[in-house]
Amino acid sequence: MSQLLFYIIIGLLVADFILERFLEFLNSTKWSDKLPEEVKDLYDEQEYQKQQTYEKANFRFSMLSSSFSFILMLLMVLFAGFALLNNWALSISVNPILTALLFFGILMLASDILTTPFSIYDTFVIEEKFGFNKTTPKTFVLDKLKGYLLGAIIGGGLLALIIYIYLLTTTDFWIYTWIVITGFSIFMVLFYSNLIVPLFNKQTPLPEGELKSAIETFSAKAGFKLDNIYVIDGSKRSTKANAYFTGFGAKKRIVLFDTLINDMTTNELVAVLAHEIGHYKKHHVIWSLLLGILQTGVMLFIFSLFVGNPDLSAALGVEMPSFHIGLIAFGILYSPISMITGIIMNVFSRKNEYEADAFAAKYFDARELAAALKKLSIKNLSNLRPHPVYVFFHYSHPTLLQRLQALKILE
């Protein structure tokens, strides 16, 4: 049985790699040297050529980086790399929790070190070439170190707690683990902007002025009590612009990137904010959280049926079954289900985006929102003509042209 699982794991890794490269190839078939008719009102010839060059650069980079990661993973499975790492961790400590922490700590650190050159190239070559990068080497290094620290504290702490629960409850561990992860997820939705974001970026309350007055006027009209509007220094790392909504209840917060404020008119910014408020008014934050919790519960239940199976660990060359090796094997075997749930979540997310757009159009101005969406896409050199199959698999937002069509701007 373990031999069969070994071949299934290899097959899934290869199939996933081929599928992703095929999807990227489909996307590349939409490239064009001439400005397509459907985007002539959005891009001029020069900007469109820049976008296409950016798209091609990212395509080549993705092919290289994903191939490297695929080969590493394949080598780890084919040559019992996980077993070697497990034996090394066991030579230091036979305590199941410490062994798992050592195993994943080394695995994550080694993986990050090996892929860091790709991150450096992406940030300081590709993003720099197209005028996006504002990250300094110092910020890059500090981000890495902070990421390691957070991973050790939060990731390591959760892993230790989950394994401790497993050792106490065995097959029923999924119920208690589900409760723990649910509590953690809710906590992060409420306090992520307060606790995690400040480690990387400064958030300041939106100052008094024309923009804040316009936002307050709209909020009153929409029947939405909004006390927490923040500006984040996104320009510290990139010229790309964005905005997002987080939290719920008294902890709800809208965050605007400073790059967004610098590039848009007051009415366009209010339209963007109206879209974010639409997510809250339509209960998208709550529904996304609930669906994520349900998805986690299903995954944990299935995992609980297999985690103690010695064949799961043996498939990766480890004779004695262990939680952490079983988790690695299960993660690969679960990938087809994960892909399906990911597609469902993307469909749900795209529906939410249409609803938030409709809210902004109803309570504010569809044309101002359309103008803001156009500016965002052009500034970020977004792909305006992705292949529909690629969109189906990977896009959490509709394409710009789809959103403009839904707003009836293109009619």
C-alpha positions, 0 to 999 in steps of 0.5 A: 500500500505504501508503494502505491501511495508513493506513486500516487504522490509522485503522480499528483506532484507531476500532474499539478506541475503540468496543469499549472504550466498548461494554464500559464501557457493558455494565458500566454495565448492571449498576448498580442503585439497590437492593442486589442479592440476591447482595451483601446479605451483603457490602454494607449499603445505604449502602456499596453506594450509595457503591460505585455512586456511585464506579463511576459517577464513574469511568465518566464520568471514563474516558469523558472521559479516553479520548475525549481520548486517542483524539482526540489519537491520531487527530489525530496520524495524520490530520494527520501529527503523527508526521511533523512530530515526526520532522522536528523530531527530524531537524533536531537530529540525523540519528543514528538513535539520537539521533533516536529518543530525541528523538522518543519523549522529546518524544512521551512528555513532551508526552503526559504533560503533556497528560494530567496534568490528568486525573491530578490530577482523578482523584487529588485530586477523585475519589479524595479525594471517596471517602476514598481519596487520601493523596497530597500535591501534593509527592508527586504532583510528585516521583512525576512527576519520578522517573517521567521520570527512570526513563523516560529512563534505563531506557526510553531506555537500552533503546531506544538498545540495541535500535536499535543492535542493529537497525542492526547486524543488521537483520532478525535483530535480533529474536533479540538484542533478545529476549535483551536484553529477556528478561535485563532482565525477569528482572533486574526480577523479581529486583530490582524491589523492591530498586531501583525500589520504594524510590524511591517507597515505604519498605519495612521488614521485618515487626517481631517480634510476633504477626503475624510469629509466625503467619506463620512458623508457617504457612510451616513448616506449608506447607513454605515458607521465607520470610525476606523479609516487608516492609511498604510504606507504601501509606498514603502515597498511598491508603487502598486495601489490597493485598499482592503476591509478587515474585521467586523463589529467594533473592530472593522477597519478600512485601510487605504494605501497611500499610493491609492490616495496619491493617484485618485480623485476624492470621488474615486477614492470614495467609490473604492471605499464604497466597494469595501463597505459593500463587502461588509454590508453584504456580510462577505467577511463573515461568510468567507470566514465561515466557509474557511472554517467549514473547509478547515473542518472537512480537511481535518476530519479527513486527515484524522482518518489517515494520520495514524496510518503507517503507510502514509509515513512509509510512502515518504520512506519513514518506517515509524509513523509520525504526525509531521510526516503524515501531514506532509504526505496527506498535504500532497494527497489532499491537493486535488480536493484542495484545488476543487475547494479553491476553485469554489472559493474563487467563484464565491469571491468573484460573486462577492466582488460583483455584489460589492461593485453593485453596492458602490454603484447604487449608493455612490457612482458607477462611473467613479468606481469604473474610473478608479478600477481603470486607474488601478489596473493600468497603474498595476499593469494588470492583465486585462485579457487573461484566458477564461480558463486561467481566470476560472482556476486562479482569479479571486476577482473578476477581470476589469472588463467583466467588472466594467461590463457588469457596471454597464460602463462598456455598453 
